[in-house]
């Protein structure tokens, strides 16, 4: 029974190989990969541009709003470190 399963599997593999060769084989596959590479490169560039614009929009609004917050948080962290070092001494 296992031998029959093996023979059927080998026959299916041969049929698949023949079908692959008839549809263009490796050369056709390489051509399709190249054409899809050009498409993905274009999409990658567009995505990078959109994300760059989005980052400028988000960070541009954040800079003005968080500039004062970051100064106060840095000052607060510095004073808390000083207090903890005084307490440790």
Residue pairs with C-beta under 8 A, 6 or more apart in sequence:
24 31
